Amino acid sequence: MADTMRAPEVPEPQAPTDPMTASEAQLPGHWLSEAAQLAFFDQALARTREAEARAGCLRHQIDLAGTRIELAFAGEPLSQLMLPASQHLLVPAARSADATFHIWDSASTGVAMVPPPCKPDGFTDRGDIWGMSSERIKSAFHWSEYSVNLMDLERHSAIFWVQSADQLPYWSKASPFRTLFHWWMERCGGQLLHAAAVGDQEGAVLVTGKGGAGKSSLALSCLAAGMQYVADDYLVVRLHPEPRVFSLYGTAKLDLPQLSEFPDFRRQVTNPGATATEKAVLAVYPRFAAQVARSLPLKLIATPSFHAREDTGFRPADAVRLERAAAFTTLSQLPHAGRYTHRFIQEMVASLPGVELLLGSDLQQIPVAIQELLRLAAADDSALTVTASQTRAAARPLISVIIPVYNGARFLPEAIANVLAQRYDALELIVVDDGSTDAPAAVLQRLPVDVRYFRQDNAGAAAARNRGIKDASGDLLAFLDVDDLWPEENLDALCRVLEQDPALDAVHGRGQLTRYAGAGQPGEYLGNPRESFSSYIGAGLYRRRAFERVGLFDSELRYGEDTDWFNRARECGLRLARLDEVTLFVRRHGENMTRGKSLVERNLLRVLKKQLDRRPARQPPAE
């Protein structure tokens, strides 16, 4: 992916060649076949071998969760920057490795990476590349570090490439190769998690939560108190033959103002020139080598929250809260994390006791609370047990709910509340701000729920929905316009239809027009739902594969993109179940986007022309 993905200061390369065949180029969204993705990996591997031949190859082995990984660096620059974080995992090369990670850059080796076999709009925020979904060849591009990550799961071979080692941000050096470790651990039955873990020789507490929840403060407080340290940010979990947590990095990260709370750790800062927007990176290894545990049995799960008191306490937490805490940032940060990761977290939470940690201001009290938790877990104490009413229902598929918003911030609280009121536990909430001027991000920050938020320049509802689709983790996708509502338990009902027939690609009901009557209210019904617009996107539930087959919404259409998509779905033979029931309340008010628009403005004629243009040309009759 390479020359066309360089940072702005790097000179523009020659125009890339596209390895796709003419027939593949016609696939929706520039979809690459398995063969094309394998060919791209092989081309990238050939460039990798050339870089290693030019710069020399420095090989090191690490032991991660019982597997041997060879880190093969092309030359010194990346080795010096990225190896220290995992040096506590180094082992002698006494046997052949289970997998090899090839690590190189173009600046120091003089070898250019092959061009990307995809369109630039295929790159997503978490790293997935839309159009490259091979089960064998994993691929990701990370804007934040400008890196290409590839893995051939059959050959146990991976590639990490950047243009220049000098461009790596601080977090890439503190916790390198996360994406490759994630894919490899999934291949081996484990899971990389965004979490902390501390404990003693008897076992560990896994601490989950989004950034800023207090994981690093907790982990370093326990380290300072003499406890065992596994991680403050990223780690690996395996559930069989017993739940265990494994260390990935001998580092920790703290917000700069927090350094004053840990004066003994100031000497461990590896980036003393960190800016106000960066975190301080601490090398906890080798200074605390005796306390950095490579692996510990996993005894319980905790999710932290701050409380205005000095001491730290805890209370039992229900499975849904723990699952959401563990899944939110893990799913949002790891490319291709989806069904497997979601089910792994469900199984992990179901197999261990869990609590909510009530973090107090006295850091010295945190290790005391953690040690008490470990004592109770060892004793199988009922203080860690939730009541039957708090346990989760049977595991359900993850649904990614995508909410586009343009100057509709006032509707966001009730839209989010409506989604949560569905009483469907396995949810991922995605809000795409399509260039609003009414600060929807500020509204979301005040809501008591984790939401993945993306902002883009105003490009229309189709482009906003596409942004959400490409970054979604769920196998099932649902769409809710910010001013509409779903009936009670709508998601559960639609999901059950799909569960009963795995061959179905989507299920779709009817939209009921209503007159807006205030927050949270469907309002007065207008007309017969059987006679309403038949292509409301929000009235259905869709498997991800439906969009892989049909393609994304046509972002050239500001209106009518829903009709156009359903037209293409019919042309593709998509299997769609139609329900004769209301599955969406469409609320009419003075700010609806289609209010007062003519047929031309709503693109109905343009949608029809697109449909006609897709029809094969008629052959003249034979003479």
C-alpha positions in Angstrom: 0.0 0.0 0.0 2.6 2.1 0.0 3.8 4.8 -2.2 0.3 6.3 -2.5 -0.1 6.2 1.3 2.9 8.3 2.3 2.8 11.2 4.7 2.4 14.6 3.0 6.0 15.6 3.3 7.2 12.6 1.2 7.4 13.3 -2.5 4.6 11.8 -4.7 5.5 8.5 -6.2 4.8 7.2 -9.7 1.3 6.3 -10.4 0.5 2.8 -9.0 -0.6 -0.1 -11.1 -3.8 -1.9 -10.1 -3.3 -5.6 -9.9 -7.1 -6.2 -10.1 -8.5 -7.9 -13.2 -11.1 -6.2 -15.3 -13.8 -8.5 -14.0 -12.8 -7.9 -10.3 -12.9 -4.2 -10.9 -16.6 -4.5 -11.6 -17.3 -5.9 -8.2 -19.2 -3.6 -5.8 -17.0 -1.2 -4.0 -13.8 -2.4 -5.8 -14.1 -5.8 -4.1 -10.9 -7.9 -4.3 -11.0 -11.7 -4.9 -9.2 -14.1 -2.7 -6.7 -14.6 -5.5 -6.0 -10.9 -5.8 -5.4 -10.5 -2.1 -3.0 -13.4 -2.0 -1.2 -12.0 -5.0 -0.9 -8.6 -3.2 0.6 -10.4 -0.1 3.1 -12.2 -2.3 4.2 -9.0 -4.0 4.6 -7.3 -0.6 6.6 -10.3 0.7 8.9 -10.1 -2.3 9.6 -6.4 -1.5 10.1 -7.4 2.1 12.7 -10.0 1.1 14.5 -7.4 -1.0 14.6 -5.0 2.0 16.0 -7.7 4.2 18.7 -8.5 1.7 19.7 -4.9 1.4 19.7 -3.9 5.0 20.5 -7.3 6.7 18.0 -9.2 8.8 18.0 -9.0 12.6 16.1 -12.0 14.0 14.7 -12.3 17.6 12.2 -14.7 19.1 9.6 -13.9 21.7 7.3 -16.3 23.5 3.7 -15.1 23.5 1.0 -17.1 25.1 2.9 -20.4 24.5 3.7 -19.6 20.8 7.1 -18.7 19.4 7.1 -15.6 17.1 10.2 -14.5 15.2 10.5 -10.8 14.8 12.6 -10.3 11.6 13.8 -6.7 11.3 15.3 -5.4 8.1 18.1 -3.3 9.5 18.6 -1.4 12.8 16.2 1.5 12.8 12.9 -0.2 13.6 14.6 -2.8 15.8 16.0 -0.1 18.1 12.6 1.6 18.4 10.1 -1.3 18.6 11.9 -4.3 20.2 12.4 -2.8 23.7 8.7 -2.9 24.5 8.7 -6.7 24.2 12.2 -7.5 25.4 10.8 -9.3 28.5 9.3 -11.9 26.1 12.6 -12.6 24.4 13.7 -16.3 24.3 16.7 -18.1 22.8 16.0 -19.4 19.3 16.2 -23.0 20.4 13.5 -24.2 17.9 11.8 -22.9 14.8 9.2 -20.2 15.3 5.5 -20.8 14.9 5.1 -17.5 13.0 7.4 -14.9 11.5 6.7 -11.1 11.5 8.7 -9.3 8.9 9.3 -5.7 9.9 10.7 -3.0 7.6 10.6 0.5 6.4 11.4 2.1 3.0 13.5 5.0 4.1 16.3 3.0 5.6 16.2 0.1 3.2 15.7 2.0 -0.1 12.9 -0.4 -1.1 9.4 0.9 -1.9 6.3 -1.0 -0.9 3.9 -2.1 -3.6 1.0 0.2 -4.3 -2.4 -0.5 -2.6 -4.8 -2.7 -4.6 -7.7 -0.7 -3.4 -9.4 2.7 -3.6 -8.3 5.3 -1.0 -11.9 5.5 0.4 -11.5 1.9 1.4 -9.3 2.8 4.4 -11.2 2.9 7.7 -10.5 4.4 11.1 -9.7 1.2 12.9 -7.6 -0.1 10.0 -9.8 -2.5 8.0 -9.7 -2.1 4.3 -13.1 -2.2 2.7 -13.0 -4.7 -0.1 -10.3 -6.9 1.4 -12.0 -9.4 3.6 -10.1 -12.7 2.8 -10.3 -15.4 5.5 -6.7 -16.3 4.8 -5.0 -12.9 4.1 -5.6 -10.3 6.8 -4.8 -6.7 5.9 -4.9 -3.3 7.6 -3.7 0.2 7.1 -3.4 2.4 10.1 -3.5 6.2 9.4 -2.2 7.0 12.9 1.2 5.4 12.3 1.0 5.1 8.5 1.6 1.4 8.6 0.6 -1.5 6.4 -0.1 -4.8 8.3 -0.5 -8.1 6.4 -0.7 -11.7 7.5 -1.0 -15.0 5.6 -2.7 -17.2 8.2 -1.9 -20.4 6.3 1.8 -19.7 6.0 2.1 -18.1 9.4 3.9 -15.1 7.9 3.2 -11.5 8.5 4.5 -8.1 7.3 4.7 -4.7 9.1 5.7 -1.8 6.9 6.1 1.9 7.4 7.6 4.5 5.2 10.1 5.8 7.8 10.9 4.8 11.4 11.1 8.5 12.2 7.4 8.9 11.6 6.3 6.5 14.2 4.2 8.0 17.0 5.0 7.3 20.6 2.3 4.7 21.1 3.6 2.6 18.2 7.0 2.3 20.1 5.3 1.6 23.4 2.9 -1.1 22.1 4.0 -2.2 18.7 2.5 -4.8 16.3 -0.9 -4.8 18.1 -2.7 -5.7 14.9 -0.4 -8.6 14.0 -0.5 -9.9 17.6 -4.3 -9.7 17.5 -4.6 -11.8 14.3 -2.0 -14.3 15.4 -3.7 -14.8 18.8 -7.1 -15.2 17.2 -5.5 -17.8 14.9 -4.2 -19.6 18.1 -7.5 -19.5 20.0 -6.6 -16.5 22.2 -7.6 -12.8 22.1 -5.8 -9.5 22.4 -7.7 -7.2 24.7 -7.5 -3.5 25.5 -7.3 -4.0 29.3 -5.0 -4.0 32.3 -4.1 -6.9 34.6 -2.4 -7.1 38.0 -2.3 -9.7 40.8 -0.1 -12.1 42.7 1.4 -15.5 42.1 -2.1 -17.1 42.7 -3.9 -15.1 40.0 -4.8 -11.8 38.4 -7.6 -9.3 38.0 -8.4 -8.2 34.5 -9.4 -4.5 34.4 -11.4 -3.4 31.4 -12.7 -0.1 30.2 -12.2 2.7 27.7 -9.2 5.1 27.7 -9.3 7.4 30.8 -11.1 4.9 32.9 -8.2 4.5 35.3 -6.5 1.3 34.1 -3.0 2.7 34.1 -3.3 4.4 37.5 -4.6 1.2 39.0 -1.9 -1.0 37.4 1.0 1.3 38.5 -0.4 1.7 42.0 -0.4 -2.1 42.3 3.1 -2.3 40.8 4.4 0.3 43.3 2.9 -1.7 46.1 4.9 -4.8 45.1 2.2 -6.7 43.3 2.6 -8.6 40.0 2.2 -6.5 36.8 0.9 -7.9 33.5 -0.2 -4.9 31.6 -1.8 -1.5 31.8 -3.2 -1.2 28.3 -3.0 -4.3 26.1 -2.6 -8.0 26.9 -3.6 -11.4 25.7 -6.2 -13.8 27.2 -6.6 -17.5 26.7 -9.6 -19.4 28.2 -8.5 -23.0 27.7 -7.4 -25.2 29.5 -7.9 -22.4 32.1 -8.4 -18.7 31.9 -5.0 -17.0 31.8 -3.7 -13.6 31.1 -0.4 -13.0 29.2 1.8 -9.9 29.0 2.5 -8.2 25.7 4.5 -5.1 26.7 6.9 -4.1 29.4 5.7 -0.6 29.2 3.0 1.7 30.7 1.5 5.0 29.6 0.3 7.9 31.7 -1.2 11.3 31.0 1.6 13.8 31.8 -0.3 15.5 34.7 -0.5 12.0 36.4 3.3 11.7 36.6 3.2 13.9 39.7 1.2 11.1 41.4 3.9 8.6 40.7 7.2 10.4 41.4 9.1 7.1 41.7 8.4 6.3 38.1 9.8 9.5 36.6 13.2 7.8 35.9 11.4 5.3 33.7 10.0 7.8 31.2 11.3 7.0 27.8 9.9 10.0 26.0 10.8 13.0 28.2 10.1 15.4 25.3 6.4 14.4 25.1 4.0 17.2 24.1 0.9 18.1 26.0 -1.2 16.0 23.6 1.0 12.9 24.2 1.3 10.5 27.1 4.4 9.7 29.1 5.7 6.2 28.2 7.2 4.3 31.2 9.6 1.3 30.9 8.5 -0.9 33.7 10.9 -3.6 32.5 13.8 -4.2 33.3 13.6 -2.1 36.5 10.7 -4.1 37.8 11.7 -7.4 36.2 10.8 -9.4 39.3 7.3 -8.1 39.2 6.5 -8.1 35.5 4.6 -11.4 35.1 4.6 -13.0 31.6 1.5 -15.0 32.6 -0.9 -15.4 35.5 -4.1 -17.4 36.0 -7.1 -15.1 35.5 -9.5 -15.0 38.5 -11.9 -12.2 38.0 -12.9 -9.3 35.8 -13.4 -5.7 36.9 -14.4 -2.5 35.2 -13.4 0.8 37.0 -15.2 4.1 37.6 -14.1 7.1 39.6 -15.9 8.1 42.8 -15.5 11.1 45.0 -14.0 9.4 48.1 -10.6 8.3 49.3 -10.9 4.6 49.6 -11.5 2.1 46.7 -14.4 -0.3 46.9 -16.3 -2.7 44.6 -19.7 -4.2 44.0 -20.9 -7.0 41.8 -21.4 -6.2 38.1 -23.8 -7.8 35.7 -22.5 -9.6 32.6 -23.8 -7.0 30.1 -21.9 -4.2 31.8 -18.7 -6.2 31.8 -19.1 -7.3 28.2 -19.6 -3.8 27.0 -16.6 -2.5 29.0 -14.4 -5.2 27.6 -15.7 -5.0 24.0 -15.9 -1.3 23.3 -12.3 -0.2 22.8 -11.1 -3.7 21.8 -13.6 -3.9 18.9 -13.0 -0.3 17.9 -9.2 -0.6 17.8 -8.4 -4.0 16.3 -8.9 -4.5 12.5 -11.2 -7.4 11.6 -12.3 -7.8 15.2 -15.9 -9.0 15.0 -17.8 -12.2 15.6 -14.9 -14.2 17.1 -13.9 -11.3 19.5 -17.5 -10.7 20.5 -18.0 -14.4 21.3 -14.7 -14.7 23.1 -15.6 -11.8 25.4 -19.0 -13.3 26.1 -17.4 -16.7 27.0 -14.8 -15.0 29.2 -17.3 -12.9 31.1 -19.5 -16.0 31.6 -16.7 -18.0 33.0 -15.4 -15.5 35.7 -16.9 -13.4 38.5 -17.0 -9.7 37.8 -17.2 -6.5 39.7 -17.4 -2.7 39.3 -14.4 -1.1 40.9 -15.2 2.2 42.7 -11.8 4.0 42.4 -11.1 6.5 45.2 -8.6 9.3 45.3 -6.1 7.6 47.6 -3.9 5.5 45.2 -2.4 3.5 48.1 -5.9 2.1 48.8 -6.3 0.6 45.3 -3.8 -2.3 45.8 -5.6 -3.1 49.1 -8.9 -3.4 47.3 -7.4 -5.6 44.5 -5.8 -7.9 47.0 -9.2 -8.3 48.8 -10.8 -9.1 45.5 -8.3 -11.8 44.8 -8.9 -13.2 48.3 -12.7 -13.3 47.8 -12.2 -14.9 44.3 -10.0 -17.6 45.8 -12.7 -18.3 48.4 -15.5 -18.3 45.8 -17.2 -15.6 48.0 -20.8 -14.7 47.3 -19.8 -11.0 47.5 -18.7 -11.3 43.9 -21.9 -13.0 42.7 -24.7 -11.2 40.9 -28.3 -12.2 41.3 -30.0 -14.4 38.7 -31.9 -11.3 37.4 -28.6 -9.6 36.5 -27.2 -12.4 34.4 -27.3 -12.1 30.7 -29.6 -13.9 28.3 -28.3 -16.4 25.8 -25.5 -15.1 23.6 -26.8 -13.1 20.6 -25.1 -11.8 17.5 -23.4 -8.4 17.7 -25.5 -5.7 16.0 -23.8 -2.5 14.9 -26.3 0.4 15.0 -25.3 3.2 12.7 -26.8 6.7 13.3 -26.0 9.4 10.8 -26.6 12.9 12.1 -26.5 16.3 10.4 -27.5 19.2 12.6 -29.7 16.9 14.6 -27.9 17.0 18.0 -31.1 17.7 19.9 -32.5 14.3 18.7 -29.4 12.3 19.8 -30.3 11.6 23.4 -33.7 10.1 22.5 -32.3 8.2 19.6 -29.6 6.6 21.8 -32.2 6.0 24.5 -34.5 4.3 22.0 -31.7 2.0 20.9 -30.8 1.1 24.5 -34.5 0.5 25.3 -34.5 -2.3 22.7 -33.2 -4.5 25.5 -30.8 -6.2 23.1 -27.6 -6.6 24.9 -25.0 -7.2 22.1 -24.9 -3.7 20.7 -22.2 -1.4 19.1 -23.3 2.2 18.8 -21.8 4.2 15.9 -22.7 7.9 15.4 -21.4 9.5 12.2 -21.5 13.3 12.3 -21.9 14.5 8.7 -20.4 18.0 9.2 -22.9 19.3 11.8 -22.6 22.7 13.3 -24.6 22.0 16.4 -21.9 20.1 18.4 -23.3 16.5 18.5 -20.0 15.3 20.1 -20.7 17.5 23.1 -24.1 15.9 23.5 -22.7 12.4 23.2 -20.1 13.1 26.0 -23.0 13.8 28.4 -24.7 10.4 27.7 -24.0 7.5 30.0 -23.1 5.1 27.2 -20.0 4.3 25.1 -20.5 5.5 21.5 -18.0 5.3 18.6 -18.1 8.7 17.1 -16.8 9.7 13.7 -16.9 13.2 12.1 -16.6 13.9 8.4 -17.2 16.9 6.1 -20.7 17.2 5.0 -21.2 14.6 2.2 -24.8 13.3 2.7 -26.5 10.5 4.5 -25.2 7.9 2.1 -21.6 8.8 2.7 -22.2 8.9 6.5 -23.8 5.4 6.5 -21.0 4.1 4.4 -18.5 5.4 6.9 -20.3 3.5 9.7 -20.6 0.3 7.6 -16.9 0.2 6.9 -15.9 0.7 10.6 -18.6 -1.6 12.1 -17.6 -4.7 14.0 -21.0 -6.5 14.0 -22.1 -9.2 11.6 -25.5 -7.5 11.6 -26.1 -3.9 10.7 -29.0 -1.6 11.6 -29.6 2.0 10.6 -31.5 4.6 12.6 -31.9 8.2 11.3 -31.4 10.5 14.3 -35.0 11.8 14.3 -36.7 8.4 13.9 -37.5 5.7 16.4 -37.9 1.9 16.6 -40.8 0.0 18.2 -40.1 -1.8 21.4 -37.9 -4.9 21.1 -37.7 -4.3 17.3 -34.0 -5.4 17.0 -34.7 -8.7 18.9 -37.7 -9.5 16.6 -35.7 -8.8 13.4 -32.7 -10.7 14.6 -34.7 -13.8 15.4 -36.0 -13.8 11.8 -32.4 -13.9 10.5 -31.4 -16.5 13.1 -34.2 -18.8 12.0 -33.0 -18.7 8.3 -29.2 -18.3 7.9 -29.7 -18.0 4.1 -31.5 -14.7 4.5 -29.4 -11.6 3.8 -31.8 -9.1 5.3 -35.2 -8.7 6.9 -37.3 -5.6 6.4 -40.6 -4.3 7.7 -42.7 -1.2 7.1 -42.4 2.4 8.1 -45.1 4.2 9.9 -45.3 7.9 9.3 -46.0 10.0 12.4 -46.3 13.6 13.3 -43.5 14.6 15.7 -44.9 15.1 19.2 -41.9 15.7 21.3 -38.9 13.8 22.8 -39.3 10.0 23.0 -42.8 9.9 21.5 -43.7 8.3 18.1 -46.5 10.9 17.7 -49.8 10.8 15.8 -49.9 8.2 13.0 -50.2 9.5 9.5 -51.6 7.2 6.8 -51.4 3.4 6.3 -48.0 1.8 6.8 -48.8 -0.6 3.9 -48.9 2.4 1.6 -45.8 4.1 2.9 -42.4 4.3 1.2 -41.1 0.8 0.9 -37.3 1.5 1.1 -36.8 3.0 4.5 -33.3 1.7 5.4 -34.1 2.0 9.1 -37.0 -0.5 8.9 -34.6 -3.4 8.4 -31.7 -5.5 9.8 -29.0 -6.5 7.4 -26.1 -9.0 7.4 -22.8 -7.4 6.6 -22.5 -9.7 3.6 -25.5 -7.9 2.0 -23.3 -4.8 1.6 -20.3 -6.8 0.5 -22.5 -8.3 -2.3 -24.6 -5.3 -3.3 -22.1 -2.6 -2.5 -22.4 0.5 -0.3 -24.8 3.3 -0.7 -24.3 5.5 -3.7 -22.6 8.6 -2.2 -23.3 10.6 -5.3 -27.0 10.6 -4.2 -27.9 13.1 -1.5 -31.5 11.7 -1.7 -32.9 8.5 -3.0 -29.8 6.4 -2.0 -32.1 4.0 -0.1 -34.3 3.3 -3.2 -31.1 2.9 -5.3 -29.7 0.4 -2.9 -32.8 -1.8 -2.8 -33.0 -1.6 -6.6 -29.4 -3.0 -6.8 -30.3 -5.6 -4.1 -33.1 -7.0 -6.2 -30.9 -7.0 -9.3 -28.3 -9.0 -7.3 -30.9 -11.5 -6.1 -30.4 -10.6 -2.5 -32.5 -12.8 -0.2 -34.8 -10.4 1.7 -37.6 -11.3 4.1 -40.5 -8.8 4.0 -42.5 -8.4 7.2 -46.0 -7.1 7.3 -45.5 -5.1 10.5 -44.2 -1.7 11.6 -40.5 -1.8 12.3 -39.8 2.0 12.1 -41.5 5.2 13.2 -40.7 7.9 10.7 -41.3 11.2 12.5 -42.2 14.2 10.4 -41.3 17.6 11.6 -40.2 21.0 10.2 -36.5 20.0 9.8 -36.8 16.7 7.8 -34.2 16.7 5.0 -36.8 15.8 2.3 -39.4 18.4 3.4 -40.5 20.5 0.5 -38.1 18.8 -2.0 -39.3 18.2 -5.6 -39.0 14.9 -7.4 -35.9 16.2 -9.1 -34.3 17.4 -5.9 -35.1 14.0 -4.3 -33.2 12.3 -7.1 -36.1 10.0 -8.0 -35.6 10.4 -11.7 -31.8 10.1 -11.3 -32.3 6.8 -9.4 -34.5 5.5 -12.2 -32.0 6.4 -14.8 -29.2 4.6 -12.8 -31.5 1.5 -12.8 -32.0 1.7 -16.5 -28.3 2.2 -17.2 -27.5 -1.0 -15.3 -29.7 -3.1 -17.6 -27.8 -4.9 -20.4 -28.1 -3.3 -23.8 -30.6 -5.1 -26.0 -29.1 -6.9 -29.0 -30.5 -6.0 -32.4 -32.6 -8.8 -33.9 -30.8 -11.2 -36.2 -31.5 -10.7 -39.8 
